[in-house]
């Protein structure tokens, strides 16, 4: 699973490669230097030596960089991994991908020693130590250390559930939840409660369930002192203090702190 995640993250890096290129200029900046009639791929302007992509307007100082960039549009991926067959637009990206197979992790956290296959993952990991959360939800202002975490969070507001179970059709906001759900079909409920015999797909679900038997409420609200049996319930409770209402009725715009209240409200519209 870890190898698959590394491969998926590398694929995202592949798509965004040229947004970080040092000789990249936006199409808006380059229009001052090019003729309005320039339509050809790689057309050079008279006063400069910039090469402009005719499909998206991105501009490069060197023709070879434009040629590599064009692979994003035409889908050409000439560099292929001999072990798994995955292809890439650049040789460097293939080199980074090979770490998935070799296990090489050259980027190491100086604070905890955890290692990563590429620098982007290390940078995201470091935010866990510094507390930096540069990605903010524009709807509820909740912040995240990873862009992918924000993307997953946004599905709470949009209701999008792109990960669908092939056996029963149930859909989920993130792949991890789908993977957990699939254990129900494969009968991998190997975590059993010794009090009642109920089984669960993972240790966290079992731990949360056990608290219902012993009455333990280890999660404390620092605003009012209320205690909750698990972290998820505490997070919902905290919305009472923060005013956060992430679940919005699409028909009248009224918002709610949890999905259950929204579902009850929707019955007013549906009758």
Buried (B, 14 or more C-beta within 10 A) or exposed (E): EEEEEBBEBBEEBBEEBBEEBEEBBEEEEBBEBBEEEBEEEBBBBEEBEBBBBBEEBBBBBEEEBBBBBBBBEEEEBEBEBEEEEBBBBBEEBBEBBBBBEEEEBEBEBEEEEEBBBBEBBBBBBBBBEEEEBEBEBEBBEBBBBBBBBBEBBBBBBEEEBEBEBEEEEEBBBBBEBBBBBBBBEEEEBEBEBEEEEEBBBBEEBBEBBBBEEEEEBEBEBEEEEBEBBBEEBBEBBBBEEEEBBBBBBEEEEEBBBBEEBBEEBEEEEEE
